[in-house]
């Protein structure tokens, strides 16, 4: 996917600005501006499990054990890229 690293960073920044522990970030790719935030969802659909071919629960459990709430943006990005990339 084009601009994948930028998309992940944009979504990770949404955590900082929203204060939501679990959120959905809808991102669009603009031809001129690249990734742009379309909307945030406090209760995103679970269809992402189908796209990932993986249930959500194991990922959430892994995140909880790492205490990602105390990580800064760069640490969260590294964690996501290592574990879910």
PDB file of N, CA, C and O in Angstrom:
ATOM      1  N   UNK A   1       0.853  -1.175   0.000  1.00  0.00           N
ATOM      2  CA  UNK A   1       0.000   0.000   0.000  1.00  0.00           C
ATOM      3  C   UNK A   1       0.897   1.237   0.000  1.00  0.00           C
ATOM      4  O   UNK A   1       1.843   1.315   0.784  1.00  0.00           O
ATOM      5  N   UNK A   2       0.613   2.190  -0.860  1.00  0.00           N
ATOM      6  CA  UNK A   2       1.440   3.404  -0.896  1.00  0.00           C
ATOM      7  C   UNK A   2       1.313   4.194   0.407  1.00  0.00           C
ATOM      8  O   UNK A   2       0.238   4.257   1.004  1.00  0.00           O
ATOM      9  N   UNK A   3       2.400   4.783   0.831  1.00  0.00           N
ATOM     10  CA  UNK A   3       2.428   5.664   2.010  1.00  0.00           C
ATOM     11  C   UNK A   3       2.071   4.938   3.308  1.00  0.00           C
ATOM     12  O   UNK A   3       1.588   5.567   4.249  1.00  0.00           O
ATOM     13  N   UNK A   4       2.301   3.627   3.373  1.00  0.00           N
ATOM     14  CA  UNK A   4       1.866   2.848   4.538  1.00  0.00           C
ATOM     15  C   UNK A   4       2.418   3.396   5.848  1.00  0.00           C
ATOM     16  O   UNK A   4       1.683   3.499   6.830  1.00  0.00           O
ATOM     17  N   UNK A   5       3.695   3.749   5.878  1.00  0.00           N
ATOM     18  CA  UNK A   5       4.291   4.258   7.116  1.00  0.00           C
ATOM     19  C   UNK A   5       3.619   5.559   7.556  1.00  0.00           C
ATOM     20  O   UNK A   5       3.431   5.778   8.752  1.00  0.00           O
ATOM     21  N   UNK A   6       3.260   6.414   6.615  1.00  0.00           N
ATOM     22  CA  UNK A   6       2.570   7.657   6.943  1.00  0.00           C
ATOM     23  C   UNK A   6       1.159   7.381   7.466  1.00  0.00           C
ATOM     24  O   UNK A   6       0.694   8.052   8.387  1.00  0.00           O
ATOM     25  N   UNK A   7       0.486   6.400   6.882  1.00  0.00           N
ATOM     26  CA  UNK A   7      -0.869   6.041   7.321  1.00  0.00           C
ATOM     27  C   UNK A   7      -0.815   5.554   8.774  1.00  0.00           C
ATOM     28  O   UNK A   7      -1.628   5.971   9.600  1.00  0.00           O
ATOM     29  N   UNK A   8       0.137   4.675   9.083  1.00  0.00           N
ATOM     30  CA  UNK A   8       0.269   4.145  10.434  1.00  0.00           C
ATOM     31  C   UNK A   8       0.577   5.270  11.420  1.00  0.00           C
ATOM     32  O   UNK A   8       0.009   5.318  12.512  1.00  0.00           O
ATOM     33  N   UNK A   9       1.471   6.168  11.033  1.00  0.00           N
ATOM     34  CA  UNK A   9       1.818   7.283  11.928  1.00  0.00           C
ATOM     35  C   UNK A   9       0.612   8.191  12.171  1.00  0.00           C
ATOM     36  O   UNK A   9       0.376   8.623  13.299  1.00  0.00           O
ATOM     37  N   UNK A  10      -0.142   8.477  11.127  1.00  0.00           N
ATOM     38  CA  UNK A  10      -1.336   9.310  11.260  1.00  0.00           C
ATOM     39  C   UNK A  10      -2.334   8.664  12.218  1.00  0.00           C
ATOM     40  O   UNK A  10      -2.889   9.337  13.086  1.00  0.00           O
ATOM     41  N   UNK A  11      -2.557   7.371  12.061  1.00  0.00           N
ATOM     42  CA  UNK A  11      -3.490   6.663  12.945  1.00  0.00           C
ATOM     43  C   UNK A  11      -2.980   6.661  14.380  1.00  0.00           C
ATOM     44  O   UNK A  11      -3.762   6.830  15.315  1.00  0.00           O
ATOM     45  N   UNK A  12      -1.679   6.473  14.562  1.00  0.00           N
ATOM     46  CA  UNK A  12      -1.105   6.469  15.912  1.00  0.00           C
ATOM     47  C   UNK A  12      -1.226   7.848  16.565  1.00  0.00           C
ATOM     48  O   UNK A  12      -1.433   7.938  17.775  1.00  0.00           O
ATOM     49  N   UNK A  13      -1.102   8.900  15.797  1.00  0.00           N
ATOM     50  CA  UNK A  13      -1.257  10.252  16.337  1.00  0.00           C
ATOM     51  C   UNK A  13      -2.685  10.504  16.811  1.00  0.00           C
ATOM     52  O   UNK A  13      -2.907  11.309  17.715  1.00  0.00           O
ATOM     53  N   UNK A  14      -3.647   9.823  16.206  1.00  0.00           N
ATOM     54  CA  UNK A  14      -5.046   9.985  16.607  1.00  0.00           C
ATOM     55  C   UNK A  14      -5.263   9.534  18.045  1.00  0.00           C
ATOM     56  O   UNK A  14      -6.114  10.076  18.750  1.00  0.00           O
ATOM     57  N   UNK A  15      -4.497   8.551  18.472  1.00  0.00           N
ATOM     58  CA  UNK A  15      -4.572   8.098  19.871  1.00  0.00           C
ATOM     59  C   UNK A  15      -4.225   9.253  20.800  1.00  0.00           C
ATOM     60  O   UNK A  15      -4.909   9.476  21.798  1.00  0.00           O
ATOM     61  N   UNK A  16      -3.171   9.983  20.477  1.00  0.00           N
ATOM     62  CA  UNK A  16      -2.734  11.093  21.321  1.00  0.00           C
ATOM     63  C   UNK A  16      -3.763  12.217  21.393  1.00  0.00           C
ATOM     64  O   UNK A  16      -3.990  12.790  22.458  1.00  0.00           O
ATOM     65  N   UNK A  17      -4.381  12.528  20.259  1.00  0.00           N
ATOM     66  CA  UNK A  17      -5.296  13.667  20.252  1.00  0.00           C
ATOM     67  C   UNK A  17      -6.693  13.315  20.741  1.00  0.00           C
ATOM     68  O   UNK A  17      -7.437  14.197  21.169  1.00  0.00           O
ATOM     69  N   UNK A  18      -7.062  12.029  20.684  1.00  0.00           N
ATOM     70  CA  UNK A  18      -8.430  11.659  21.038  1.00  0.00           C
ATOM     71  C   UNK A  18      -8.576  11.160  22.474  1.00  0.00           C
ATOM     72  O   UNK A  18      -9.621  11.351  23.096  1.00  0.00           O
ATOM     73  N   UNK A  19      -7.535  10.524  22.999  1.00  0.00           N
ATOM     74  CA  UNK A  19      -7.643   9.932  24.333  1.00  0.00           C
ATOM     75  C   UNK A  19      -8.406   8.614  24.338  1.00  0.00           C
ATOM     76  O   UNK A  19      -8.654   8.044  25.400  1.00  0.00           O
ATOM     77  N   UNK A  20      -8.782   8.126  23.157  1.00  0.00           N
ATOM     78  CA  UNK A  20      -9.496   6.857  23.066  1.00  0.00           C
ATOM     79  C   UNK A  20      -8.482   5.713  23.061  1.00  0.00           C
ATOM     80  O   UNK A  20      -7.479   5.768  22.350  1.00  0.00           O
ATOM     81  N   UNK A  21      -8.747   4.688  23.852  1.00  0.00           N
ATOM     82  CA  UNK A  21      -7.847   3.550  23.890  1.00  0.00           C
ATOM     83  C   UNK A  21      -8.007   2.661  22.676  1.00  0.00           C
ATOM     84  O   UNK A  21      -7.038   2.057  22.216  1.00  0.00           O
ATOM     85  N   UNK A  22      -9.211   2.573  22.155  1.00  0.00           N
ATOM     86  CA  UNK A  22      -9.502   1.766  20.973  1.00  0.00           C
ATOM     87  C   UNK A  22     -10.283   2.650  20.021  1.00  0.00           C
ATOM     88  O   UNK A  22     -11.336   3.177  20.379  1.00  0.00           O
ATOM     89  N   UNK A  23      -9.779   2.814  18.830  1.00  0.00           N
ATOM     90  CA  UNK A  23     -10.439   3.700  17.871  1.00  0.00           C
ATOM     91  C   UNK A  23     -10.215   3.191  16.458  1.00  0.00           C
ATOM     92  O   UNK A  23      -9.332   2.374  16.198  1.00  0.00           O
ATOM     93  N   UNK A  24     -11.020   3.686  15.579  1.00  0.00           N
ATOM     94  CA  UNK A  24     -10.837   3.420  14.153  1.00  0.00           C
ATOM     95  C   UNK A  24     -10.506   4.729  13.474  1.00  0.00           C
ATOM     96  O   UNK A  24     -11.196   5.729  13.675  1.00  0.00           O
ATOM     97  N   UNK A  25      -9.470   4.731  12.681  1.00  0.00           N
ATOM     98  CA  UNK A  25      -9.082   5.927  11.937  1.00  0.00           C
ATOM     99  C   UNK A  25      -9.322   5.651  10.459  1.00  0.00           C
ATOM    100  O   UNK A  25      -8.670   4.789   9.870  1.00  0.00           O
ATOM    101  N   UNK A  26     -10.246   6.373   9.868  1.00  0.00           N
ATOM    102  CA  UNK A  26     -10.509   6.249   8.435  1.00  0.00           C
ATOM    103  C   UNK A  26      -9.588   7.213   7.704  1.00  0.00           C
ATOM    104  O   UNK A  26      -9.666   8.428   7.890  1.00  0.00           O
ATOM    105  N   UNK A  27      -8.728   6.666   6.881  1.00  0.00           N
ATOM    106  CA  UNK A  27      -7.718   7.456   6.179  1.00  0.00           C
ATOM    107  C   UNK A  27      -7.942   7.303   4.675  1.00  0.00           C
ATOM    108  O   UNK A  27      -8.218   6.210   4.181  1.00  0.00           O
ATOM    109  N   UNK A  28      -7.820   8.411   3.968  1.00  0.00           N
ATOM    110  CA  UNK A  28      -7.899   8.388   2.511  1.00  0.00           C
ATOM    111  C   UNK A  28      -6.543   8.801   1.947  1.00  0.00           C
ATOM    112  O   UNK A  28      -5.778   9.511   2.598  1.00  0.00           O
ATOM    113  N   UNK A  29      -6.261   8.351   0.740  1.00  0.00           N
ATOM    114  CA  UNK A  29      -5.028   8.753   0.065  1.00  0.00           C
ATOM    115  C   UNK A  29      -5.369   9.773  -1.007  1.00  0.00           C
ATOM    116  O   UNK A  29      -6.039   9.459  -1.991  1.00  0.00           O
ATOM    117  N   UNK A  30      -4.903  10.988  -0.808  1.00  0.00           N
ATOM    118  CA  UNK A  30      -5.110  12.057  -1.776  1.00  0.00           C
ATOM    119  C   UNK A  30      -3.924  12.092  -2.741  1.00  0.00           C
ATOM    120  O   UNK A  30      -2.771  11.974  -2.327  1.00  0.00           O
ATOM    121  N   UNK A  31      -4.214  12.250  -3.992  1.00  0.00           N
ATOM    122  CA  UNK A  31      -3.166  12.265  -5.015  1.00  0.00           C
ATOM    123  C   UNK A  31      -2.126  13.351  -4.737  1.00  0.00           C
ATOM    124  O   UNK A  31      -0.937  13.132  -4.969  1.00  0.00           O
ATOM    125  N   UNK A  32      -2.544  14.502  -4.253  1.00  0.00           N
ATOM    126  CA  UNK A  32      -1.618  15.622  -4.037  1.00  0.00           C
ATOM    127  C   UNK A  32      -1.062  15.699  -2.616  1.00  0.00           C
ATOM    128  O   UNK A  32       0.087  16.099  -2.429  1.00  0.00           O
ATOM    129  N   UNK A  33      -1.855  15.325  -1.618  1.00  0.00           N
ATOM    130  CA  UNK A  33      -1.461  15.512  -0.224  1.00  0.00           C
ATOM    131  C   UNK A  33      -1.063  14.225   0.494  1.00  0.00           C
ATOM    132  O   UNK A  33      -0.568  14.271   1.620  1.00  0.00           O
ATOM    133  N   UNK A  34      -1.276  13.086  -0.145  1.00  0.00           N
ATOM    134  CA  UNK A  34      -0.953  11.816   0.509  1.00  0.00           C
ATOM    135  C   UNK A  34      -2.040  11.434   1.507  1.00  0.00           C
ATOM    136  O   UNK A  34      -3.202  11.795   1.320  1.00  0.00           O
ATOM    137  N   UNK A  35      -1.677  10.704   2.573  1.00  0.00           N
ATOM    138  CA  UNK A  35      -2.672  10.253   3.558  1.00  0.00           C
ATOM    139  C   UNK A  35      -3.321  11.426   4.297  1.00  0.00           C
ATOM    140  O   UNK A  35      -2.642  12.346   4.752  1.00  0.00           O
ATOM    141  N   UNK A  36      -4.647  11.369   4.403  1.00  0.00           N
ATOM    142  CA  UNK A  36      -5.401  12.393   5.116  1.00  0.00           C
ATOM    143  C   UNK A  36      -6.457  11.715   5.973  1.00  0.00           C
ATOM    144  O   UNK A  36      -7.083  10.743   5.549  1.00  0.00           O
ATOM    145  N   UNK A  37      -6.650  12.230   7.176  1.00  0.00           N
ATOM    146  CA  UNK A  37      -7.655  11.696   8.084  1.00  0.00           C
ATOM    147  C   UNK A  37      -9.048  12.089   7.618  1.00  0.00           C
ATOM    148  O   UNK A  37      -9.337  13.268   7.411  1.00  0.00           O
ATOM    149  N   UNK A  38      -9.898  11.102   7.458  1.00  0.00           N
ATOM    150  CA  UNK A  38     -11.279  11.352   7.064  1.00  0.00           C
ATOM    151  C   UNK A  38     -12.159  11.467   8.296  1.00  0.00           C
ATOM    152  O   UNK A  38     -12.929  12.419   8.424  1.00  0.00           O
ATOM    153  N   UNK A  39     -12.049  10.488   9.220  1.00  0.00           N
ATOM    154  CA  UNK A  39     -12.814  10.538  10.457  1.00  0.00           C
ATOM    155  C   UNK A  39     -12.234   9.559  11.467  1.00  0.00           C
ATOM    156  O   UNK A  39     -11.504   8.634  11.109  1.00  0.00           O
ATOM    157  N   UNK A  40     -12.573   9.780  12.742  1.00  0.00           N
ATOM    158  CA  UNK A  40     -12.249   8.858  13.826  1.00  0.00           C
ATOM    159  C   UNK A  40     -13.537   8.222  14.307  1.00  0.00           C
ATOM    160  O   UNK A  40     -14.584   8.867  14.351  1.00  0.00           O
ATOM    161  N   UNK A  41     -13.451   6.954  14.665  1.00  0.00           N
ATOM    162  CA  UNK A  41     -14.609   6.231  15.170  1.00  0.00           C
ATOM    163  C   UNK A  41     -14.304   5.691  16.554  1.00  0.00           C
ATOM    164  O   UNK A  41     -13.344   4.945  16.748  1.00  0.00           O
ATOM    165  N   UNK A  42     -15.140   6.079  17.519  1.00  0.00           N
ATOM    166  CA  UNK A  42     -14.968   5.584  18.882  1.00  0.00           C
ATOM    167  C   UNK A  42     -15.384   4.124  18.999  1.00  0.00           C
ATOM    168  O   UNK A  42     -14.901   3.405  19.874  1.00  0.00           O
ATOM    169  N   UNK A  43     -16.264   3.692  18.131  1.00  0.00           N
ATOM    170  CA  UNK A  43     -16.721   2.297  18.121  1.00  0.00           C
ATOM    171  C   UNK A  43     -16.628   1.748  16.697  1.00  0.00           C
ATOM    172  O   UNK A  43     -17.642   1.564  16.025  1.00  0.00           O
ATOM    173  N   UNK A  44     -15.409   1.492  16.252  1.00  0.00           N
ATOM    174  CA  UNK A  44     -15.251   1.029  14.869  1.00  0.00           C
ATOM    175  C   UNK A  44     -15.806  -0.376  14.678  1.00  0.00           C
ATOM    176  O   UNK A  44     -15.879  -1.170  15.616  1.00  0.00           O
ATOM    177  N   UNK A  45     -16.184  -0.654  13.472  1.00  0.00           N
ATOM    178  CA  UNK A  45     -16.681  -1.988  13.145  1.00  0.00           C
ATOM    179  C   UNK A  45     -15.583  -3.031  13.275  1.00  0.00           C
ATOM    180  O   UNK A  45     -14.395  -2.707  13.252  1.00  0.00           O
ATOM    181  N   UNK A  46     -15.982  -4.253  13.408  1.00  0.00           N
ATOM    182  CA  UNK A  46     -15.023  -5.332  13.584  1.00  0.00           C
ATOM    183  C   UNK A  46     -14.698  -6.041  12.278  1.00  0.00           C
ATOM    184  O   UNK A  46     -14.066  -7.098  12.293  1.00  0.00           O
ATOM    185  N   UNK A  47     -15.118  -5.480  11.150  1.00  0.00           N
ATOM    186  CA  UNK A  47     -14.822  -6.089   9.855  1.00  0.00           C
ATOM    187  C   UNK A  47     -13.323  -6.133   9.579  1.00  0.00           C
ATOM    188  O   UNK A  47     -12.874  -6.890   8.718  1.00  0.00           O
ATOM    189  N   UNK A  48     -12.548  -5.329  10.300  1.00  0.00           N
ATOM    190  CA  UNK A  48     -11.094  -5.356  10.128  1.00  0.00           C
ATOM    191  C   UNK A  48     -10.547  -6.753  10.384  1.00  0.00           C
ATOM    192  O   UNK A  48      -9.515  -7.131   9.829  1.00  0.00           O
ATOM    193  N   UNK A  49     -11.235  -7.520  11.222  1.00  0.00           N
ATOM    194  CA  UNK A  49     -10.802  -8.889  11.482  1.00  0.00           C
ATOM    195  C   UNK A  49     -10.809  -9.715  10.197  1.00  0.00           C
ATOM    196  O   UNK A  49      -9.957 -10.584  10.011  1.00  0.00           O
ATOM    197  N   UNK A  50     -11.768  -9.444   9.313  1.00  0.00           N
ATOM    198  CA  UNK A  50     -11.860 -10.161   8.052  1.00  0.00           C
ATOM    199  C   UNK A  50     -10.697  -9.738   7.146  1.00  0.00           C
ATOM    200  O   UNK A  50     -10.053 -10.580   6.520  1.00  0.00           O
ATOM    201  N   UNK A  51     -10.436  -8.441   7.083  1.00  0.00           N
ATOM    202  CA  UNK A  51      -9.357  -7.935   6.243  1.00  0.00           C
ATOM    203  C   UNK A  51      -8.001  -8.467   6.704  1.00  0.00           C
ATOM    204  O   UNK A  51      -7.123  -8.735   5.883  1.00  0.00           O
ATOM    205  N   UNK A  52      -7.832  -8.618   8.013  1.00  0.00           N
ATOM    206  CA  UNK A  52      -6.560  -9.096   8.560  1.00  0.00           C
ATOM    207  C   UNK A  52      -6.478 -10.616   8.618  1.00  0.00           C
ATOM    208  O   UNK A  52      -5.409 -11.174   8.865  1.00  0.00           O
ATOM    209  N   UNK A  53      -7.608 -11.286   8.391  1.00  0.00           N
ATOM    210  CA  UNK A  53      -7.679 -12.749   8.547  1.00  0.00           C
ATOM    211  C   UNK A  53      -7.214 -13.169   9.935  1.00  0.00           C
ATOM    212  O   UNK A  53      -6.567 -14.203  10.098  1.00  0.00           O
ATOM    213  N   UNK A  54      -7.548 -12.362  10.926  1.00  0.00           N
ATOM    214  CA  UNK A  54      -7.124 -12.631  12.293  1.00  0.00           C
ATOM    215  C   UNK A  54      -8.133 -11.996  13.245  1.00  0.00           C
ATOM    216  O   UNK A  54      -8.599 -10.881  13.012  1.00  0.00           O
ATOM    217  N   UNK A  55      -8.460 -12.698  14.299  1.00  0.00           N
ATOM    218  CA  UNK A  55      -9.341 -12.134  15.308  1.00  0.00           C
ATOM    219  C   UNK A  55      -8.695 -10.962  16.027  1.00  0.00           C
ATOM    220  O   UNK A  55      -7.470 -10.858  16.090  1.00  0.00           O
ATOM    221  N   UNK A  56      -9.506 -10.103  16.556  1.00  0.00           N
ATOM    222  CA  UNK A  56      -9.023  -8.904  17.236  1.00  0.00           C
ATOM    223  C   UNK A  56      -8.539  -9.183  18.653  1.00  0.00           C
ATOM    224  O   UNK A  56      -7.606  -8.531  19.122  1.00  0.00           O
ATOM    225  N   UNK A  57      -9.153 -10.136  19.339  1.00  0.00           N
ATOM    226  CA  UNK A  57      -8.842 -10.379  20.745  1.00  0.00           C
ATOM    227  C   UNK A  57      -7.364 -10.641  21.008  1.00  0.00           C
ATOM    228  O   UNK A  57      -6.819 -10.031  21.929  1.00  0.00           O
ATOM    229  N   UNK A  58      -6.676 -11.506  20.261  1.00  0.00           N
ATOM    230  CA  UNK A  58      -5.248 -11.719  20.547  1.00  0.00           C
ATOM    231  C   UNK A  58      -4.412 -10.443  20.424  1.00  0.00           C
ATOM    232  O   UNK A  58      -3.473 -10.238  21.194  1.00  0.00           O
ATOM    233  N   UNK A  59      -4.747  -9.597  19.469  1.00  0.00           N
ATOM    234  CA  UNK A  59      -4.010  -8.329  19.316  1.00  0.00           C
ATOM    235  C   UNK A  59      -4.269  -7.401  20.497  1.00  0.00           C
ATOM    236  O   UNK A  59      -3.341  -6.783  21.018  1.00  0.00           O
ATOM    237  N   UNK A  60      -5.517  -7.305  20.915  1.00  0.00           N
ATOM    238  CA  UNK A  60      -5.834  -6.450  22.059  1.00  0.00           C
ATOM    239  C   UNK A  60      -5.147  -6.951  23.323  1.00  0.00           C
ATOM    240  O   UNK A  60      -4.653  -6.155  24.122  1.00  0.00           O
ATOM    241  N   UNK A  61      -5.115  -8.260  23.503  1.00  0.00           N
ATOM    242  CA  UNK A  61      -4.441  -8.827  24.668  1.00  0.00           C
ATOM    243  C   UNK A  61      -2.948  -8.527  24.636  1.00  0.00           C
ATOM    244  O   UNK A  61      -2.353  -8.216  25.668  1.00  0.00           O
ATOM    245  N   UNK A  62      -2.351  -8.618  23.477  1.00  0.00           N
ATOM    246  CA  UNK A  62      -0.923  -8.317  23.352  1.00  0.00           C
ATOM    247  C   UNK A  62      -0.652  -6.846  23.673  1.00  0.00           C
ATOM    248  O   UNK A  62       0.329  -6.525  24.344  1.00  0.00           O
ATOM    249  N   UNK A  63      -1.505  -5.970  23.203  1.00  0.00           N
ATOM    250  CA  UNK A  63      -1.358  -4.537  23.479  1.00  0.00           C
ATOM    251  C   UNK A  63      -1.484  -4.270  24.971  1.00  0.00           C
ATOM    252  O   UNK A  63      -0.706  -3.494  25.527  1.00  0.00           O
ATOM    253  N   UNK A  64      -2.452  -4.901  25.626  1.00  0.00           N
ATOM    254  CA  UNK A  64      -2.649  -4.697  27.060  1.00  0.00           C
ATOM    255  C   UNK A  64      -1.440  -5.158  27.869  1.00  0.00           C
ATOM    256  O   UNK A  64      -1.079  -4.508  28.850  1.00  0.00           O
ATOM    257  N   UNK A  65      -0.807  -6.263  27.479  1.00  0.00           N
ATOM    258  CA  UNK A  65       0.348  -6.752  28.232  1.00  0.00           C
ATOM    259  C   UNK A  65       1.561  -5.841  28.085  1.00  0.00           C
ATOM    260  O   UNK A  65       2.440  -5.838  28.946  1.00  0.00           O
ATOM    261  N   UNK A  66       1.616  -5.071  27.007  1.00  0.00           N
ATOM    262  CA  UNK A  66       2.749  -4.177  26.770  1.00  0.00           C
ATOM    263  C   UNK A  66       2.569  -2.803  27.407  1.00  0.00           C
ATOM    264  O   UNK A  66       3.504  -2.003  27.409  1.00  0.00           O
ATOM    265  N   UNK A  67       1.389  -2.513  27.947  1.00  0.00           N
ATOM    266  CA  UNK A  67       1.106  -1.206  28.536  1.00  0.00           C
ATOM    267  C   UNK A  67       1.476  -0.081  27.569  1.00  0.00           C
ATOM    268  O   UNK A  67       2.257   0.810  27.901  1.00  0.00           O
ATOM    269  N   UNK A  68       0.909  -0.139  26.385  1.00  0.00           N
ATOM    270  CA  UNK A  68       1.217   0.836  25.346  1.00  0.00           C
ATOM    271  C   UNK A  68       0.759   2.253  25.709  1.00  0.00           C
ATOM    272  O   UNK A  68       1.179   3.218  25.071  1.00  0.00           O
ATOM    273  N   UNK A  69      -0.092   2.384  26.717  1.00  0.00           N
ATOM    274  CA  UNK A  69      -0.569   3.717  27.116  1.00  0.00           C
ATOM    275  C   UNK A  69       0.577   4.597  27.604  1.00  0.00           C
ATOM    276  O   UNK A  69       0.486   5.823  27.539  1.00  0.00           O
ATOM    277  N   UNK A  70       1.643   3.990  28.087  1.00  0.00           N
ATOM    278  CA  UNK A  70       2.775   4.772  28.589  1.00  0.00           C
ATOM    279  C   UNK A  70       3.819   5.043  27.509  1.00  0.00           C
ATOM    280  O   UNK A  70       4.792   5.756  27.757  1.00  0.00           O
ATOM    281  N   UNK A  71       3.629   4.487  26.324  1.00  0.00           N
ATOM    282  CA  UNK A  71       4.589   4.680  25.232  1.00  0.00           C
ATOM    283  C   UNK A  71       4.357   6.010  24.533  1.00  0.00           C
ATOM    284  O   UNK A  71       3.226   6.490  24.450  1.00  0.00           O
ATOM    285  N   UNK A  72       5.430   6.600  24.032  1.00  0.00           N
ATOM    286  CA  UNK A  72       5.259   7.787  23.204  1.00  0.00           C
ATOM    287  C   UNK A  72       4.974   7.346  21.766  1.00  0.00           C
ATOM    288  O   UNK A  72       4.948   6.151  21.473  1.00  0.00           O
ATOM    289  N   UNK A  73       4.766   8.291  20.894  1.00  0.00           N
ATOM    290  CA  UNK A  73       4.373   7.998  19.516  1.00  0.00           C
ATOM    291  C   UNK A  73       5.367   7.076  18.821  1.00  0.00           C
ATOM    292  O   UNK A  73       4.965   6.087  18.208  1.00  0.00           O
ATOM    293  N   UNK A  74       6.638   7.380  18.905  1.00  0.00           N
ATOM    294  CA  UNK A  74       7.644   6.577  18.209  1.00  0.00           C
ATOM    295  C   UNK A  74       7.709   5.157  18.760  1.00  0.00           C
ATOM    296  O   UNK A  74       7.907   4.209  18.000  1.00  0.00           O
ATOM    297  N   UNK A  75       7.547   5.002  20.065  1.00  0.00           N
ATOM    298  CA  UNK A  75       7.542   3.664  20.666  1.00  0.00           C
ATOM    299  C   UNK A  75       6.326   2.862  20.201  1.00  0.00           C
ATOM    300  O   UNK A  75       6.441   1.673  19.903  1.00  0.00           O
ATOM    301  N   UNK A  76       5.152   3.517  20.138  1.00  0.00           N
ATOM    302  CA  UNK A  76       3.947   2.837  19.656  1.00  0.00           C
ATOM    303  C   UNK A  76       4.083   2.429  18.193  1.00  0.00           C
ATOM    304  O   UNK A  76       3.674   1.334  17.806  1.00  0.00           O
ATOM    305  N   UNK A  77       4.659   3.316  17.381  1.00  0.00           N
ATOM    306  CA  UNK A  77       4.870   2.993  15.971  1.00  0.00           C
ATOM    307  C   UNK A  77       5.784   1.785  15.824  1.00  0.00           C
ATOM    308  O   UNK A  77       5.502   0.879  15.040  1.00  0.00           O
ATOM    309  N   UNK A  78       6.863   1.773  16.567  1.00  0.00           N
ATOM    310  CA  UNK A  78       7.799   0.656  16.512  1.00  0.00           C
ATOM    311  C   UNK A  78       7.127  -0.641  16.955  1.00  0.00           C
ATOM    312  O   UNK A  78       7.319  -1.689  16.338  1.00  0.00           O
ATOM    313  N   UNK A  79       6.339  -0.566  18.027  1.00  0.00           N
ATOM    314  CA  UNK A  79       5.615  -1.735  18.530  1.00  0.00           C
ATOM    315  C   UNK A  79       4.667  -2.278  17.463  1.00  0.00           C
ATOM    316  O   UNK A  79       4.635  -3.483  17.216  1.00  0.00           O
ATOM    317  N   UNK A  80       3.904  -1.402  16.838  1.00  0.00           N
ATOM    318  CA  UNK A  80       2.936  -1.822  15.818  1.00  0.00           C
ATOM    319  C   UNK A  80       3.636  -2.421  14.605  1.00  0.00           C
ATOM    320  O   UNK A  80       3.205  -3.448  14.082  1.00  0.00           O
ATOM    321  N   UNK A  81       4.706  -1.788  14.161  1.00  0.00           N
ATOM    322  CA  UNK A  81       5.413  -2.281  12.980  1.00  0.00           C
ATOM    323  C   UNK A  81       6.047  -3.633  13.261  1.00  0.00           C
ATOM    324  O   UNK A  81       6.076  -4.498  12.385  1.00  0.00           O
ATOM    325  N   UNK A  82       6.556  -3.825  14.480  1.00  0.00           N
ATOM    326  CA  UNK A  82       7.193  -5.093  14.836  1.00  0.00           C
ATOM    327  C   UNK A  82       6.160  -6.203  14.995  1.00  0.00           C
ATOM    328  O   UNK A  82       6.382  -7.323  14.533  1.00  0.00           O
ATOM    329  N   UNK A  83       5.043  -5.910  15.638  1.00  0.00           N
ATOM    330  CA  UNK A  83       4.082  -6.940  16.000  1.00  0.00           C
ATOM    331  C   UNK A  83       2.929  -7.119  15.016  1.00  0.00           C
ATOM    332  O   UNK A  83       2.360  -8.207  14.927  1.00  0.00           O
ATOM    333  N   UNK A  84       2.583  -6.079  14.285  1.00  0.00           N
ATOM    334  CA  UNK A  84       1.410  -6.149  13.430  1.00  0.00           C
ATOM    335  C   UNK A  84       1.685  -5.766  11.980  1.00  0.00           C
ATOM    336  O   UNK A  84       0.763  -5.759  11.164  1.00  0.00           O
ATOM    337  N   UNK A  85       2.932  -5.447  11.642  1.00  0.00           N
ATOM    338  CA  UNK A  85       3.279  -4.962  10.306  1.00  0.00           C
ATOM    339  C   UNK A  85       3.247  -6.005   9.298  1.00  0.00           C
ATOM    340  O   UNK A  85       3.518  -5.740   8.127  1.00  0.00           O
TER     341      UNK A  85
END
